[in-house]
Amino acid sequence: MFEIRFLDIIYVRGDDMAFADRAEIYVRSGKGGDGHVSFRREKYVPNGGPDGGDGGNGGDVIFEVDEGKNTLTDFRHIRKYCAQDGECGGKKNCHGKNGSDIIIKVPKGTIIKEAESGKVITDMSGDHTRIVLLTGGHGGNGNQHYATSTMQAPKYAQPGQEARELNLSLELKVIADVGLVGFPNVGKSTLLSRISNARPEIANYHFTTLSPHLGVVDLDGAGGFVVADIPGLIEGASEGVGLGYEFLRHIERTKVYIHLVDAASTEGRDPIEDIRIINQELFKYSEDLAKRPQVIAANKIDAFLENAEETIQKIKDAYEPEGIKVFPISAVSGAGIKELLYYVSDLLKEQPDEPVIFKQEYFPELERFADEPYTVSYDEDNKVYKIEGPRIEKMLGYTNLDSEKGFTFFQNFLKDTGILEELEGLGIQDGDTVCMYGHEFDYYK
């Protein structure tokens, strides 16, 4: 026996035909409060010293996963999110109040990108359920910090650090083990309505289903898994034809595909050609996606008038030599579905346990150093190339070079900032040494 429980992901369509799996928003952390300039003015203390208090820190911009959310609909109505500024310092060493953080709730599986570059900042899935995206500015020091033996009445206080801001692109990629793909009208909605409590709209036109559904499959004596039903694709979907492109992102996390095909050719199409076209669209969208395991569900065996076994055998002959198992099924009668699901469960056990998580490509904390200078030079005496400057020193302090992730970021940093190009302009060769604040590296192109 098996049971499938489905949770709908509702997509809202507006006048701009946008879907609630993407959103553009602006975020800003809080500005640090300014330090205060004041002096003690008390009876019997005619020459009181400085007593200006420090400013409070600005609030952070924090993203958190909310298990109760499954769309980005909220961000269609509110697009600006700002943390509170820190209060300025006061007299009598009074410290300004810290600004309140702003916590932004998103569904699990949301990818946060820097809008202009499209680079990934973080993927809110797996263990990544909370991230401080932008830290607030530090509060400035009051004038009490600047008193010296020669300057006992400083009239200067430190201003608070500026707020930081970003334009973000949010993109929801559903988290599922199995993706259900295929042409429109091959019977996916019928299959869902039979094996679950879901009641998707069923009609004979392209893209009847405009909402992906997530379903939990429970199998007796076997591990359960999550299925993502993806609206029907058409030829050219990877290039933006139709609406298929809007949904391809939702299968990027899946480990296995169930490729549903109309084996009875009720619309006059060749099932073998249909499979080839959909696989081609997957390949065009992402070669990695196309290489993932799939199983073919040859649907509508109840609709054959003749030559059923012959047609199914042709599909098997075309794809089983490639290692793709073919299961004849009927979404109407339920024939073959149990065998299909148990096979998929076994196939999943052969896949890596690690969830598909998109790697960080953009580091907001480093962007604050973007305008700070650096120099690239050749030390003739020591025969080494030197890279120095505030930007480099802060980058090294932020990066863990002992980790693979940190070292990869370090290499990309050198490339993206043009430092590698400058080294090559100075004539660096393979095996030459590069020095940066106590770190030495051998250069290889």
Secondary structure, DSSP 8 states (H G I E B T S, - for coil): -EEEEEEE------TT---TTEEEEEEE----------B--BTTBTT--B----------EEEEE-TT--S-GGGGT--EEE--------STT--------EEEEE-TTEEEEETTT--EEEEE-TT--EEEEE--------GGGG--SS-SS-----------EEEEEEEE----SEEEE--TTSSHHHHHHHHSS------SSTT---S-EEEEEEETTEEEEEEEE-----TTGGGT-TTHHHHHGGGTT-SEEEEEEETT-TTS--HHHHHHHHHHHHHHH-HHHHTS-EEEEEE-GGG-SS-HHHHHHHHHHHHGGGT--EEE--TTT-TTHHHHHHHHHHHHHTS-SS---------HHHHTTTTS--EEEEETTTTEEEEESHHHHHHHHH--TTSHHHHHHHHHHHHHTTHHHHHHHTT--TT-EEEETTEEEE---
